[in-house]
């Protein structure tokens, strides 16, 4: 249950930071066939390898606006942490699909 609360918190942060709507998050869920039960079933100690591809791609869908956002007014500390996490993983080449974004979630302790 801890994971679902963290995902809900993340969704709220996205909503606050980017003005994204609940409909956008629901579209990501629909697009990647993810349910609230799927998210709740993930262990709190999940690693990238533990997370099914459809959930990784849901996370990518939700996170994508942050990855491409420019000129946003983020909290400076959060922005710096986000950029450190992004830079930590952006040169890894052997990942496919949605592992990159999932690793950023894990780095930010959002999962």
MDTraj code that builds the backbone (N, CA, C; nanometers):
import mdtraj as md
import numpy as np

residues = "UNK UNK UNK UNK UNK UNK UNK UNK UNK UNK UNK UNK UNK UNK UNK UNK UNK UNK UNK UNK UNK UNK UNK UNK UNK UNK UNK UNK UNK UNK UNK UNK UNK UNK UNK UNK UNK UNK UNK UNK UNK UNK UNK UNK UNK UNK UNK UNK UNK UNK UNK UNK UNK UNK UNK UNK UNK UNK UNK UNK UNK UNK UNK UNK UNK UNK UNK UNK UNK UNK UNK UNK UNK UNK UNK UNK UNK UNK UNK UNK UNK UNK UNK UNK UNK UNK UNK UNK UNK UNK UNK UNK UNK UNK UNK UNK UNK UNK UNK UNK UNK UNK UNK UNK UNK UNK UNK UNK UNK UNK UNK".split()
xyz = np.array([
    [0.0820, -0.1204, 0.0000],
    [0.0000, 0.0000, 0.0000],
    [0.0860, 0.1263, 0.0000],
    [0.2055, 0.1172, 0.0582],
    [0.2933, 0.2340, 0.0623],
    [0.3217, 0.2851, -0.0785],
    [0.3435, 0.1935, -0.1711],
    [0.3754, 0.2316, -0.3084],
    [0.2612, 0.3078, -0.3731],
    [0.1397, 0.2614, -0.3545],
    [0.0265, 0.3306, -0.4169],
    [0.0131, 0.4714, -0.3614],
    [0.0376, 0.4881, -0.2319],
    [0.0312, 0.6222, -0.1748],
    [0.1417, 0.7110, -0.2309],
    [0.2594, 0.6537, -0.2527],
    [0.3678, 0.7309, -0.3125],
    [0.3349, 0.7679, -0.4563],
    [0.2750, 0.6750, -0.5301],
    [0.2353, 0.7057, -0.6677],
    [0.1263, 0.8122, -0.6708],
    [0.0335, 0.8039, -0.5773],
    [-0.0709, 0.9066, -0.5698],
    [-0.0078, 1.0417, -0.5369],
    [0.0859, 1.0424, -0.4429],
    [0.1559, 1.1664, -0.4093],
    [0.2285, 1.2210, -0.5314],
    [0.2947, 1.1331, -0.6053],
    [0.3628, 1.1780, -0.7261],
    [0.2633, 1.2367, -0.8256],
    [0.1510, 1.1696, -0.8444],
    [0.0503, 1.2210, -0.9376],
    [0.0026, 1.3591, -0.8941],
    [-0.0139, 1.3781, -0.7644],
    [-0.0536, 1.5101, -0.7148],
    [0.0554, 1.6137, -0.7393],
    [0.1818, 1.5753, -0.7200],
    [0.2920, 1.6674, -0.7483],
    [0.2950, 1.7051, -0.8951],
    [0.2747, 1.6077, -0.9801],
    [0.2689, 1.6358, -1.1240],
    [0.1545, 1.7323, -1.1510],
    [0.0410, 1.7059, -1.0892],
    [-0.0754, 1.7919, -1.1097],
    [-0.0459, 1.9353, -1.0664],
    [0.0195, 1.9515, -0.9529],
    [0.0526, 2.0847, -0.9024],
    [0.1583, 2.1510, -0.9900],
    [0.2652, 2.0784, -1.0218],
    [0.3774, 2.1373, -1.0961],
    [0.3431, 2.1664, -1.2413],
    [0.2686, 2.0802, -1.3015],
    [0.2462, 2.0921, -1.4451],
    [0.1024, 2.1224, -1.4824],
    [0.0154, 2.1251, -1.3852],
    [-0.1240, 2.1497, -1.4162],
    [-0.1879, 2.0351, -1.4925],
    [-0.1293, 1.9174, -1.4831],
    [-0.1866, 1.8042, -1.5553],
    [-0.3178, 1.7642, -1.4905],
    [-0.4049, 1.7130, -1.5687],
    [-0.5367, 1.6772, -1.5191],
    [-0.5427, 1.5295, -1.4838],
    [-0.6428, 1.4960, -1.4081],
    [-0.6662, 1.3562, -1.3750],
    [-0.6915, 1.2778, -1.5025],
    [-0.7524, 1.3412, -1.6001],
    [-0.7794, 1.2749, -1.7273],
    [-0.6496, 1.2332, -1.7962],
    [-0.5472, 1.3163, -1.7882],
    [-0.4185, 1.2807, -1.8488],
    [-0.3593, 1.1566, -1.7827],
    [-0.3636, 1.1510, -1.6494],
    [-0.3127, 1.0331, -1.5786],
    [-0.3948, 0.9107, -1.6139],
    [-0.5268, 0.9303, -1.6235],
    [-0.6126, 0.8179, -1.6599],
    [-0.5819, 0.7713, -1.8015],
    [-0.5535, 0.8653, -1.8905],
    [-0.5157, 0.8281, -2.0273],
    [-0.3895, 0.7423, -2.0272],
    [-0.2930, 0.7780, -1.9419],
    [-0.1712, 0.6973, -1.9309],
    [-0.2042, 0.5573, -1.8795],
    [-0.2908, 0.5495, -1.7797],
    [-0.3321, 0.4182, -1.7287],
    [-0.3985, 0.3365, -1.8383],
    [-0.4907, 0.3988, -1.9106],
    [-0.5615, 0.3279, -2.0172],
    [-0.4668, 0.2848, -2.1283],
    [-0.3782, 0.3737, -2.1667],
    [-0.2851, 0.3466, -2.2758],
    [-0.1950, 0.2273, -2.2441],
    [-0.1607, 0.2106, -2.1171],
    [-0.0661, 0.1058, -2.0790],
    [-0.1318, -0.0059, -1.9976],
    [-0.2640, -0.0086, -1.9972],
    [-0.3398, -0.1144, -1.9288],
    [-0.2954, -0.1321, -1.7835],
    [-0.2944, -0.0226, -1.7091],
    [-0.2547, -0.0230, -1.5683],
    [-0.3761, 0.0130, -1.4837],
    [-0.3959, -0.0633, -1.3773],
    [-0.5052, -0.0353, -1.2842],
    [-0.4468, 0.0073, -1.1496],
    [-0.5322, 0.0613, -1.0655],
    [-0.4893, 0.0945, -0.9294],
    [-0.4432, -0.0311, -0.8561],
    [-0.5091, -0.1440, -0.8827],
    [-0.4687, -0.2704, -0.8201],
    [-0.3293, -0.3129, -0.8647],
    [-0.2969, -0.2894, -0.9928],
    [-0.1618, -0.3206, -1.0415],
    [-0.0580, -0.2409, -0.9634],
    [-0.0859, -0.1135, -0.9440],
    [0.0080, -0.0273, -0.8720],
    [0.0180, -0.0676, -0.7254],
    [-0.0945, -0.1010, -0.6659],
    [-0.0960, -0.1402, -0.5247],
    [-0.0232, -0.2725, -0.5024],
    [-0.0177, -0.3571, -0.6048],
    [0.0444, -0.4888, -0.5912],
    [0.1970, -0.4840, -0.5960],
    [0.2537, -0.3717, -0.6366],
    [0.3997, -0.3623, -0.6432],
    [0.4579, -0.3583, -0.5022],
    [0.5668, -0.4324, -0.4800],
    [0.6290, -0.4282, -0.3473],
    [0.6934, -0.2925, -0.3209],
    [0.6952, -0.2523, -0.1964],
    [0.7533, -0.1230, -0.1584],
    [0.9024, -0.1175, -0.1882],
    [0.9660, -0.2328, -0.1975],
    [1.1097, -0.2391, -0.2251],
    [1.1371, -0.2733, -0.3710],
    [1.0452, -0.2393, -0.4585],
    [1.0571, -0.2742, -0.6001],
    [1.1826, -0.2150, -0.6623],
    [1.2437, -0.2940, -0.7501],
    [1.3533, -0.2462, -0.8339],
    [1.3002, -0.2397, -0.9764],
    [1.3779, -0.1856, -1.0676],
    [1.3351, -0.1775, -1.2070],
    [1.3004, -0.3162, -1.2600],
    [1.3806, -0.4159, -1.2253],
    [1.3567, -0.5521, -1.2734],
    [1.2253, -0.6095, -1.2209],
    [1.1786, -0.5625, -1.1062],
    [1.0551, -0.6130, -1.0455],
    [0.9293, -0.5552, -1.1090],
    [0.9418, -0.4450, -1.1782],
    [0.8248, -0.3712, -1.2258],
    [0.7900, -0.4149, -1.3672],
    [0.6656, -0.4598, -1.3899],
    [0.6241, -0.5022, -1.5240],
    [0.6352, -0.3876, -1.6250],
    [0.6592, -0.4253, -1.7508],
    [0.6819, -0.3252, -1.8550],
    [0.5648, -0.2286, -1.8682],
    [0.4411, -0.2768, -1.8574],
    [0.3278, -0.1846, -1.8745],
    [0.3257, -0.0774, -1.7650],
    [0.3687, -0.1126, -1.6439],
    [0.3737, -0.0129, -1.5366],
    [0.4907, 0.0821, -1.5595],
    [0.6039, 0.0297, -1.6066],
    [0.7166, 0.1171, -1.6410],
    [0.6734, 0.2203, -1.7447],
    [0.5996, 0.1733, -1.8440],
    [0.5576, 0.2644, -1.9509],
    [0.4514, 0.3628, -1.9022],
    [0.3691, 0.3220, -1.8065],
    [0.2766, 0.4153, -1.7425],
    [0.3563, 0.5252, -1.6722],
    [0.4604, 0.4865, -1.5980],
    [0.5444, 0.5844, -1.5284],
    [0.6112, 0.6781, -1.6279],
    [0.6556, 0.6233, -1.7399],
    [0.7155, 0.7068, -1.8445],
    [0.6136, 0.8080, -1.8955],
    [0.4932, 0.7626, -1.9190],
    [0.3861, 0.8491, -1.9693],
    [0.3590, 0.9636, -1.8719],
    [0.3553, 0.9324, -1.7429],
    [0.3293, 1.0335, -1.6406],
    [0.4495, 1.1264, -1.6240],
    [0.5693, 1.0706, -1.6325],
    [0.6910, 1.1478, -1.6099],
    [0.7346, 1.2290, -1.7311],
    [0.6905, 1.1912, -1.8487],
    [0.7375, 1.2551, -1.9716],
    [0.7312, 1.4080, -1.9686],
    [0.6262, 1.4703, -1.9186],
    [0.6264, 1.6178, -1.9160],
    [0.7417, 1.6765, -1.8350],
    [0.7846, 1.6087, -1.7294],
    [0.8984, 1.6584, -1.6519],
    [1.0288, 1.6447, -1.7285],
    [1.0398, 1.5402, -1.8076],
    [1.1642, 1.5162, -1.8796],
    [1.1852, 1.6152, -1.9926],
    [1.0770, 1.6677, -2.0472],
    [1.0908, 1.7587, -2.1610],
    [1.0568, 1.9024, -2.1242],
    [1.0185, 1.9251, -1.9995],
    [0.9780, 2.0597, -1.9581],
    [1.0968, 2.1551, -1.9606],
    [1.0712, 2.2752, -2.0055],
    [1.1717, 2.3806, -2.0027],
    [1.1065, 2.5060, -1.9462],
    [1.1872, 2.5877, -1.8809],
    [1.1416, 2.7156, -1.8262],
    [1.0261, 2.7015, -1.7269],
    [1.0276, 2.5943, -1.6495],
    [0.9253, 2.5747, -1.5456],
    [0.9781, 2.6309, -1.4145],
    [0.8898, 2.6689, -1.3262],
    [0.9295, 2.7209, -1.1952],
    [0.9230, 2.6096, -1.0914],
    [1.0237, 2.5251, -1.0875],
    [1.0291, 2.4164, -0.9914],
    [1.0900, 2.4656, -0.8607],
    [1.0632, 2.3940, -0.7538],
    [1.1358, 2.4118, -0.6291],
    [1.2827, 2.3800, -0.6591],
    [1.3726, 2.4681, -0.6216],
    [1.5139, 2.4549, -0.6594],
    [1.5750, 2.3243, -0.6117],
    [1.5505, 2.2852, -0.4871],
    [1.6070, 2.1606, -0.4355],
    [1.5531, 2.0405, -0.5115],
    [1.4226, 2.0395, -0.5373],
    [1.3634, 1.9283, -0.6111],
    [1.4138, 1.9256, -0.7543],
    [1.4285, 2.0420, -0.8137],
    [1.4786, 2.0482, -0.9508],
    [1.6210, 1.9946, -0.9582],
    [1.7054, 2.0320, -0.8615],
    [1.8435, 1.9837, -0.8614],
    [1.8488, 1.8325, -0.8438],
    [1.7671, 1.7797, -0.7541],
    [1.7645, 1.6347, -0.7344],
    [1.7154, 1.5658, -0.8606],
    [1.6116, 1.6199, -0.9219],
    [1.5599, 1.5623, -1.0454],
    [1.6690, 1.5610, -1.1529],
    [1.7407, 1.6717, -1.1676],
    [1.8444, 1.6802, -1.2704],
    [1.9590, 1.5834, -1.2411],
    [1.9953, 1.5665, -1.1133],
    [2.0994, 1.4688, -1.0790],
    [2.0546, 1.3278, -1.1166],
    [1.9302, 1.2955, -1.0874],
    [1.8789, 1.1628, -1.1214],
    [1.8730, 1.1444, -1.2729],
    [1.8255, 1.2451, -1.3415],
    [1.8161, 1.2387, -1.4876],
    [1.9545, 1.2188, -1.5489],
    [2.0515, 1.2971, -1.5052],
    [2.1877, 1.2859, -1.5581],
    [2.2517, 1.1520, -1.5232],
    [2.2181, 1.0986, -1.4076],
    [2.2754, 0.9713, -1.3641],
    [2.2429, 0.8596, -1.4625],
    [2.1254, 0.8642, -1.5240],
    [2.0802, 0.7537, -1.6083],
    [2.0731, 0.7851, -1.7572],
    [2.0949, 0.9084, -1.7990],
    [2.0695, 0.9397, -1.9394],
    [2.1712, 0.8810, -2.0362],
    [2.2879, 0.8387, -1.9916],
    [2.3868, 0.7809, -2.0822],
    [2.3884, 0.6288, -2.0833],
    [2.2996, 0.5657, -2.0116],
    [2.2923, 0.4201, -2.0113],
    [2.2215, 0.3768, -2.1386],
    [2.2863, 0.2890, -2.2151],
    [2.2344, 0.2552, -2.3472],
    [2.1646, 0.1206, -2.3561],
    [2.1863, 0.0308, -2.2628],
    [2.1360, -0.1049, -2.2776],
    [1.9921, -0.1242, -2.2321],
    [1.9252, -0.0177, -2.1957],
    [1.7884, -0.0308, -2.1494],
    [1.6941, -0.0162, -2.2666],
    [1.5845, -0.0869, -2.2574],
    [1.4830, -0.0733, -2.3617],
    [1.3516, -0.0356, -2.2962],
    [1.2624, 0.0134, -2.3748],
    [1.1296, 0.0444, -2.3240],
    [1.1288, 0.1606, -2.2283],
    [1.0881, 0.1373, -2.1054],
    [1.0587, 0.2444, -2.0107],
    [1.1447, 0.2388, -1.8851],
    [1.2575, 0.1691, -1.8901],
    [1.3440, 0.1572, -1.7733],
    [1.4026, 0.2911, -1.7305],
    [1.4345, 0.3780, -1.8261],
    [1.4968, 0.5067, -1.7952],
    [1.4106, 0.5860, -1.6979],
    [1.2842, 0.6026, -1.7307],
    [1.1942, 0.6803, -1.6465],
    [1.1696, 0.6119, -1.5128],
    [1.1619, 0.4782, -1.5141],
    [1.1409, 0.4047, -1.3900],
    [1.2602, 0.4237, -1.2967],
    [1.3810, 0.4235, -1.3509],
    [1.4989, 0.4487, -1.2681],
    [1.4967, 0.5890, -1.2097],
    [1.4455, 0.6855, -1.2826],
    [1.4347, 0.8211, -1.2284],
    [1.3359, 0.8222, -1.1121],
    [1.2217, 0.7528, -1.1275],
    [1.1271, 0.7417, -1.0165],
    [1.1963, 0.6827, -0.8945],
    [1.2723, 0.5750, -0.9139],
    [1.3402, 0.5100, -0.8019],
    [1.4453, 0.6022, -0.7407],
    [1.5195, 0.6730, -0.8230],
    [1.6220, 0.7660, -0.7745],
    [1.5593, 0.8774, -0.6903],
    [1.4427, 0.9231, -0.7305],
    [1.3732, 1.0298, -0.6585],
    [1.2982, 0.9789, -0.5357],
    [1.3026, 0.8473, -0.5137],
    [1.2295, 0.7845, -0.4027],
    [1.0798, 0.8064, -0.4158],
    [1.0310, 0.8082, -0.5399],
    [0.8876, 0.8244, -0.5626],
    [0.8170, 0.6909, -0.5711],
    [0.8906, 0.5811, -0.5699],
    [0.8294, 0.4481, -0.5694],
    [0.8586, 0.3834, -0.4369],
])
top = md.Topology()
chain = top.add_chain()
for i, resn in enumerate(residues, 1):
    res = top.add_residue(resn, chain, resSeq=i)
    for name in ("N", "CA", "C"):
        top.add_atom(name, md.element.get_by_symbol(name[0]), res)
traj = md.Trajectory(xyz[None], top)
